[in-house]
Amino acid sequence: MILVETSPQKVGALIRDARKQRGLTQTQLADVLGTSQSAIHRIEAGNQNLSLDMINRIAGALDSDIITPGRGAVHVRIQGGKPLSGSIEVRSSKNAAVALLCASLLNRGRTTLRGIARIEEVNRLIEVLHSIGVTCRWNSDKSSLTIVRPDVLNLGAMDVDAARRTRSVIMFLGPLLHEAERFQLPYAGGCNLGTRTVEPHMQALRPFGLNVRATEGAYQVEVESNGAVERRITLTERGDTVTENALMAAAMTPDLTIIRNASPNYMVQDLCAYLVALGVEIDGIGTTTLRIRGREHIEADVSYDISEDPIEAMSLVTAAVVTESELTITRVPIEFLEIELAVLHEMGLRFSTTPEYVSRNGLTRLVDLTVHPSELHAHADKIHPMPFPGLNIDNLPFFAVIAAVAEGRTTIHDWVYDNRAIHLVELTKLGAQVQLLDPHRIVVTGPTRWRGQEIVSPPALRPAVCLLLAALAARGESVIRDIYVIQRGYEDLPERLALLGADIETFRE
């Protein structure tokens, strides 16, 4: 979004990008607005001042919030204590979506991603892709996105502001090392979760000839062919994005690449399935050893259905638990939630599942899950994450909210991130008893008498959602200010919770 005092040049650039995203020519947009193509050209070039009325008309024609004038941060107001009921469907995976958007740079054909979430993280990556010359076009109901890259990417024109607002831009390293011998990437941004070293990415990509030098504000990248016939890579950290970067580098390397200690997590499996659709040979999908034979040139017209998001599924389970509600959550990717459900069962949660069925991608196992109101007790052991098939690191924060409604003391150990445990202490503002032992460990004592409060959203996605979910159970009114970080990872979450009976609304000031 922009403010009315933004320069005509910035307004024009946003209008141009939004028009291209809608797949319209300047002439087509001019026809909708009842003006001339030359007027649209002047607007997009920043050579024409615009009235508020014209900006509103263009925003409506393009169905785009990014050119809505005079709108500030989005806040949410919740009247807590309302039970939820009914059924809600799990949306597609955020983390798979961003990996596939990056991987689309490998394909000189047409990539159509079906079911891709319209979230801010996706929007930022689309802005980056647009800026380097990639065409991204939503279909009429915005249920799928078609991506076509040019023969030559204009890496020097990359939208630095958009790139710095997402951590996912680090995954451009894998596909771009085949694109140019030298380029630069802005430092990755995203959630404030402490120091996240890029060294594991460097370790995974050095066998492909990639070297990175950090300068102020950017990574300076150089690629030099090393003539290797076979690449054997053992990851010292079984990271999701590290594995994805290595996979994308290997996809356009015709010789054999073997990746050991690879992540077999859900987004990696989605990426593997997409690369196979492009003609890349991959053995070992879903295991920690991947054998890849890439292709020197990839040009294929493919459509791919993104799998359902296990992190959103866990968010919805938490919403049911904290509000003591009976709620059915459909299209749950059960393979990636089995450990979490086992821990919840040990804490006393009652739930039931349907027989399994297969996702639209033909790969992911799904169930419909009904959560029943339950009396919970603290887990006997500490709760901590592990690489898949262990408890997902992104699901760990939800156990802080769940532990707060359970009887007894629960220790939660987040050994991955430096700051996320600290952000979870914010739950005390809503009445929870959370003791910070160190930057990685908290002790939560329940049960909690939640109370409404006005708070500012922390700069980390999952802790911010935890506060929102706790506010659903809090007596009185809660206001959570500036929920952009939640919009990065969830599509229309407040509106969807309202359909289940939550008294929740978004507003701006």
C-alpha positions in Angstrom: 0.0 0.0 0.0 1.1 3.6 -0.5 0.3 7.0 1.0 -1.0 9.9 -1.1 2.2 11.8 -0.6 4.2 9.1 -2.3 6.0 10.4 -5.5 4.3 10.1 -8.9 7.2 7.9 -10.0 6.5 5.4 -7.2 2.8 5.4 -7.8 3.3 4.9 -11.5 5.6 1.9 -10.9 3.1 0.3 -8.5 0.3 0.8 -11.0 2.5 -0.7 -13.8 3.3 -3.8 -11.7 -0.3 -4.3 -10.6 -1.5 -4.0 -14.2 1.0 -6.6 -15.4 0.0 -8.9 -12.5 -3.6 -8.7 -13.7 -2.3 -9.5 -17.2 -3.6 -6.3 -18.8 -2.1 -4.1 -21.5 -2.0 -0.4 -21.1 -4.7 -0.2 -23.8 -6.9 -2.6 -21.9 -6.6 -0.7 -18.7 -7.3 2.6 -20.5 -10.5 1.1 -21.9 -11.7 0.1 -18.4 -11.0 3.6 -17.1 -12.4 5.4 -20.2 -9.1 7.1 -21.0 -6.3 6.8 -23.5 -3.3 4.5 -23.7 -1.0 7.5 -23.8 -2.5 8.7 -20.5 -1.8 5.3 -18.9 1.8 5.5 -20.2 2.3 8.9 -18.7 0.8 7.7 -15.3 3.1 4.7 -15.2 6.1 6.8 -16.2 5.4 9.1 -13.2 4.8 12.1 -15.5 1.2 12.8 -14.4 -0.1 13.8 -10.9 -3.2 11.8 -9.9 -6.3 12.8 -8.0 -7.6 10.7 -5.2 -10.6 9.8 -7.3 -8.4 8.5 -10.2 -6.2 6.5 -7.8 -9.4 4.9 -6.4 -10.6 4.1 -9.9 -7.4 2.5 -10.8 -7.3 0.5 -7.6 -10.8 -0.8 -8.4 -10.0 -1.6 -12.0 -6.9 -3.6 -10.9 -8.4 -5.1 -7.7 -5.2 -4.1 -6.0 -4.7 -2.8 -2.4 -1.1 -1.7 -3.2 -2.4 1.5 -4.8 -5.1 2.4 -2.3 -4.4 5.9 -1.0 -4.1 7.0 2.5 -4.4 3.6 4.2 -2.1 2.7 7.1 -1.4 -0.4 9.1 -4.0 -3.1 9.5 -5.1 -3.8 13.1 -7.4 -6.4 14.6 -10.1 -6.0 17.3 -11.4 -9.1 19.1 -14.2 -9.6 21.6 -12.9 -12.8 23.2 -14.6 -15.7 25.0 -16.7 -16.8 22.0 -16.7 -20.5 21.2 -16.0 -21.6 17.6 -18.0 -24.1 15.6 -18.3 -25.6 12.2 -15.8 -26.6 9.6 -12.8 -24.8 8.0 -10.5 -26.0 5.2 -6.7 -25.8 5.4 -5.2 -23.5 2.7 -2.1 -24.2 0.7 1.4 -24.1 2.1 3.1 -20.7 2.4 6.6 -22.3 2.5 5.9 -24.5 -0.5 4.6 -21.5 -2.4 7.7 -19.4 -2.0 10.0 -22.3 -2.9 8.0 -22.9 -6.1 8.0 -19.2 -7.0 11.8 -19.2 -6.8 12.0 -22.5 -8.7 9.9 -21.1 -11.6 13.0 -19.1 -12.6 14.5 -22.4 -13.8 11.7 -22.9 -16.3 11.7 -21.2 -19.7 8.3 -22.5 -20.3 5.0 -21.6 -18.5 4.5 -22.5 -14.9 1.0 -22.4 -13.4 0.7 -22.7 -9.6 -2.8 -23.7 -8.6 -4.2 -22.9 -5.2 -1.3 -20.5 -4.3 -2.1 -18.4 -1.2 -2.6 -14.7 -1.7 -0.4 -13.6 1.2 2.0 -10.8 1.7 5.1 -13.1 1.4 3.9 -14.2 -2.0 3.1 -10.6 -3.0 6.6 -9.5 -2.1 8.2 -12.3 -4.1 5.9 -11.5 -7.1 7.1 -7.9 -6.9 10.7 -9.1 -7.0 10.0 -11.4 -9.9 8.2 -8.5 -11.8 11.1 -6.2 -11.3 13.6 -8.6 -13.0 11.3 -9.1 -16.0 9.1 -12.1 -15.0 5.4 -12.0 -16.0 3.1 -13.2 -13.2 -0.6 -13.3 -14.0 -3.5 -14.3 -11.8 -6.5 -16.1 -13.4 -9.9 -14.5 -13.2 -10.8 -15.8 -9.7 -7.2 -15.6 -8.5 -7.1 -19.3 -7.6 -3.9 -19.8 -9.7 -0.9 -17.9 -10.8 0.9 -18.3 -14.2 4.6 -17.4 -14.4 6.6 -16.8 -17.5 10.2 -15.7 -17.4 12.0 -13.8 -20.1 15.0 -15.2 -22.0 17.3 -12.8 -20.0 16.5 -11.7 -16.4 17.2 -8.1 -15.6 18.9 -8.8 -12.2 20.2 -5.2 -12.0 16.6 -3.9 -11.8 15.6 -6.1 -8.8 13.2 -4.4 -6.4 15.5 -4.1 -3.3 12.7 -2.9 -1.0 10.5 -5.9 -1.7 13.4 -8.3 -1.6 14.4 -7.1 1.9 10.9 -7.6 3.2 11.1 -11.4 2.6 13.6 -14.0 3.9 12.7 -16.2 0.9 14.9 -14.2 -1.5 17.9 -16.3 -0.3 16.4 -19.1 -2.3 17.2 -17.2 -5.5 20.8 -18.4 -5.1 20.1 -21.9 -6.4 18.3 -21.0 -9.6 20.3 -17.8 -10.4 23.7 -19.4 -10.2 22.9 -20.8 -13.7 21.8 -17.4 -14.9 24.9 -15.2 -14.5 28.5 -15.4 -13.5 28.1 -12.3 -11.2 25.1 -10.9 -9.5 24.0 -9.5 -6.1 21.1 -10.2 -3.8 19.9 -7.9 -1.0 20.2 -9.2 2.5 17.2 -11.2 3.4 14.7 -9.8 5.8 11.4 -11.4 7.0 10.7 -12.3 10.6 12.9 -11.0 13.4 14.1 -14.3 14.9 17.7 -13.6 15.7 20.8 -14.4 13.8 20.1 -16.8 10.9 23.5 -17.6 9.2 23.6 -18.2 5.4 26.7 -20.3 5.8 24.7 -23.6 5.4 23.5 -22.3 2.0 27.1 -21.5 1.0 28.2 -25.0 2.0 25.5 -26.5 -0.1 26.2 -24.4 -3.2 30.0 -24.2 -3.3 30.2 -27.6 -5.1 28.3 -25.8 -8.0 31.0 -23.1 -8.1 29.1 -20.4 -6.1 31.1 -18.0 -3.9 29.5 -15.2 -1.9 31.1 -12.1 -0.4 29.0 -10.1 2.0 29.2 -6.3 1.5 27.0 -3.6 3.0 23.4 -4.4 2.3 24.0 -7.1 -0.2 25.5 -10.5 -1.0 28.0 -10.2 -3.9 27.8 -13.5 -5.8 30.3 -15.0 -8.2 29.9 -18.4 -10.0 32.8 -20.2 -11.5 32.4 -23.6 -13.2 34.5 -26.3 -11.4 34.0 -29.0 -14.0 32.8 -31.6 -11.5 31.1 -34.6 -13.1 29.4 -35.8 -9.9 28.6 -33.8 -6.8 28.2 -35.3 -3.4 26.9 -32.9 -0.8 26.4 -33.7 2.9 24.5 -31.0 4.7 25.7 -30.3 8.2 22.4 -28.7 8.9 19.2 -30.5 7.7 17.5 -27.2 6.7 14.5 -26.8 4.5 15.6 -23.8 2.5 19.2 -25.1 2.3 17.9 -28.4 0.8 15.7 -26.4 -1.6 18.6 -24.2 -2.8 20.8 -27.3 -3.4 17.9 -29.0 -5.3 17.4 -26.0 -7.5 21.1 -25.8 -8.3 21.2 -29.5 -9.1 18.1 -29.2 -11.3 20.0 -27.5 -14.1 23.2 -29.6 -13.6 23.0 -32.6 -16.0 25.5 -34.7 -14.0 24.6 -36.6 -10.9 24.1 -34.7 -7.6 23.7 -36.6 -4.3 22.4 -34.7 -1.3 22.7 -36.4 2.1 21.1 -35.3 5.3 18.5 -33.5 3.1 15.3 -32.3 4.6 12.3 -34.4 3.6 9.8 -31.8 4.9 6.6 -30.9 3.1 7.8 -27.9 1.1 10.9 -29.9 -0.1 8.6 -32.7 -1.3 6.5 -30.1 -3.2 9.6 -28.7 -4.8 10.8 -32.2 -5.8 7.4 -33.0 -7.4 7.5 -29.7 -9.3 11.0 -30.4 -10.6 10.1 -33.9 -11.6 7.2 -32.3 -13.7 9.9 -30.2 -15.4 11.7 -33.3 -16.4 14.4 -33.5 -13.6 15.1 -37.0 -12.3 15.0 -37.2 -8.5 15.2 -40.4 -6.5 14.6 -40.5 -2.7 11.8 -38.0 -2.4 10.6 -38.0 1.2 13.9 -39.4 2.5 17.2 -37.8 3.7 19.1 -38.8 0.6 18.3 -37.3 -2.7 19.8 -38.3 -6.1 19.3 -35.7 -8.8 20.1 -35.7 -12.5 19.3 -32.3 -13.8 18.8 -30.9 -17.3 21.0 -28.3 -19.0 17.9 -26.6 -20.5 14.4 -26.7 -18.9 11.4 -25.5 -21.0 8.1 -27.1 -20.1 4.5 -25.9 -19.7 3.4 -27.3 -16.3 0.6 -26.9 -13.8 1.1 -27.8 -10.2 -1.3 -28.0 -7.2 0.5 -26.8 -4.0 0.0 -29.0 -1.0 -1.9 -28.0 2.2 -0.1 -26.2 5.0 0.5 -28.2 8.2 1.4 -25.0 10.0 -2.0 -23.5 9.3 -3.6 -26.8 10.3 -1.8 -26.6 13.7 -2.9 -22.9 14.0 -6.6 -24.0 13.6 -6.1 -26.9 16.1 -4.8 -24.4 18.6 -7.8 -22.1 17.9 -10.1 -24.9 18.8 -8.1 -25.9 21.9 -7.8 -22.4 23.4 -11.5 -21.6 22.9 -12.6 -25.0 24.2 -14.5 -25.5 20.9 -15.5 -28.5 18.8 -14.1 -27.7 15.3 -13.6 -29.7 12.2 -10.5 -28.9 10.1 -10.6 -30.4 6.6 -7.7 -31.3 4.3 -5.1 -31.7 7.1 -1.7 -33.0 5.8 -1.5 -35.7 8.4 2.0 -37.0 7.6 3.3 -33.6 8.7 1.2 -33.3 11.9 1.5 -36.8 13.4 4.1 -36.0 16.1 2.2 -32.8 17.1 -1.1 -34.8 17.5 0.7 -37.5 19.4 2.0 -34.9 21.9 -1.5 -33.4 22.2 -3.0 -36.8 22.8 -0.5 -37.3 25.7 -1.7 -33.9 27.1 -5.3 -35.2 27.0 -6.7 -33.7 23.8 -9.5 -35.7 22.3 -9.8 -35.7 18.5 -11.0 -37.9 15.7 -10.0 -38.3 12.0 -11.5 -39.5 8.8 -9.8 -42.1 6.6 -6.9 -40.7 4.6 -7.3 -39.3 1.1 -4.8 -37.8 -1.4 -4.2 -34.1 -2.0 -4.7 -32.6 -5.5 -0.9 -32.8 -6.0 -1.2 -36.6 -6.0 1.4 -36.9 -3.2 0.3 -35.5 0.2 -1.9 -37.6 2.5 -4.9 -35.8 4.0 -7.5 -36.3 6.7 -10.4 -34.3 8.1 -9.7 -33.7 11.8 -12.3 -32.9 14.5 -11.1 -31.4 17.7 -13.3 -32.0 20.8 -13.3 -29.8 24.0 -10.9 -31.5 26.4 -9.2 -31.0 29.8 -5.5 -30.8 29.2 -2.5 -31.4 31.5 1.1 -30.4 31.1 3.3 -32.6 29.0 5.5 -34.9 31.1 8.6 -34.0 29.2 9.9 -30.8 27.6 8.4 -30.0 24.1 11.0 -29.3 21.5 11.3 -29.4 17.7 13.3 -31.8 15.5 13.8 -32.0 11.7 11.0 -33.8 9.9 9.6 -36.3 10.8 9.9 -34.7 14.2 7.8 -31.9 15.6 7.9 -29.0 13.2 9.9 -25.9 14.4 7.1 -23.6 13.1 4.5 -25.5 15.1 6.4 -25.3 18.4 5.1 -21.8 19.4 1.5 -23.0 19.3 2.3 -25.3 22.2 3.0 -22.2 24.4 -0.7 -21.2 23.9 -1.9 -24.8 24.4 0.3 -25.2 27.5 -1.2 -22.1 28.9 -4.7 -23.7 29.1 -3.3 -27.0 30.4 -3.0 -27.9 34.1 0.6 -27.8 35.3 4.1 -26.6 34.1 5.3 -27.2 30.6 8.9 -26.5 29.4 9.2 -25.5 25.8 12.7 -25.5 24.2 13.3 -23.7 20.9 16.9 -24.5 20.2 16.7 -23.2 16.6 15.8 -19.5 16.9 17.5 -16.9 19.2 14.5 -14.7 19.8 11.2 -16.6 19.3 11.0 -17.7 22.9 11.4 -14.1 24.0 8.5 -13.1 21.7 6.3 -15.8 23.3 6.7 -14.0 26.7 4.2 -11.5 25.2 1.5 -14.0 26.1 1.8 -12.7 29.7 0.1 -9.5 28.6 -3.0 -11.6 28.0 -2.8 -13.3 31.4 -0.5 -16.3 30.7 2.2 -17.3 33.2 5.3 -17.6 31.0 8.8 -17.6 32.6 11.8 -17.0 30.3 14.7 -19.3 31.3 17.0 -18.1 28.5 16.6 -17.0 24.9 15.7 -20.6 23.9 13.5 -21.9 26.8 10.3 -20.9 28.5 8.2 -22.5 31.2 4.4 -22.1 30.8 2.2 -22.7 33.8 -1.6 -23.2 33.4 -4.5 -23.0 33.3 -4.8 -19.4 32.4 -7.6 -16.8 32.9 -7.1 -14.9 29.7 -7.9 -11.2 29.8 -8.2 -8.7 26.9 -5.4 -6.3 26.2 -4.1 -3.9 23.6 -0.8 -5.0 22.3 1.5 -4.4 19.3 2.1 -7.5 17.1 5.7 -8.8 17.5 7.9 -8.9 14.4 7.7 -12.7 14.1 4.9 -14.6 12.3 4.1 -17.6 14.6 4.3 -15.7 18.0 2.1 -13.0 16.4 -0.5 -15.6 15.5 -0.2 -17.1 19.0 -1.2 -13.8 20.5 -4.2 -13.5 18.1 -5.4 -17.1 19.0 -5.0 -16.4 22.8 -7.1 -13.2 22.3 -9.9 -15.4 21.0 -10.2 -16.8 24.5 -9.6 -13.6 26.5 -12.4 -12.0 28.4 -13.2 -8.5 27.1 -11.7 -6.7 24.2 -8.3 -7.2 22.7 -6.6 -5.1 20.0 -3.6 -6.3 18.1 -1.9 -3.5 16.2 -0.1 -3.8 12.9 -0.7 -7.4 11.8 1.3 -7.2 8.6 3.5 -10.0 9.8 0.4 -12.3 10.1 -0.7 -11.3 6.7 2.7 -12.4 5.4 1.9 -16.0 6.2 -2.0 -16.3 6.4 -4.6 -15.5 3.9 -7.7 -13.7 5.4 -7.3 -15.4 8.8 -9.4 -12.9 10.8 -12.2 -13.2 8.3 -12.1 -17.0 8.2 -12.2 -17.1 12.1 -15.2 -14.8 12.0 -17.1 -17.4 9.9 -16.5 -19.9 12.7 -18.1 -17.6 15.3 -15.2 -15.5 16.5 -16.1 -11.8 17.2 -13.1 -10.4 15.3 -12.7 -7.6 12.8 -9.8 -5.8 11.1 -9.6 -2.0 10.9 -7.3 0.9 10.0 -6.7 4.3 11.6 
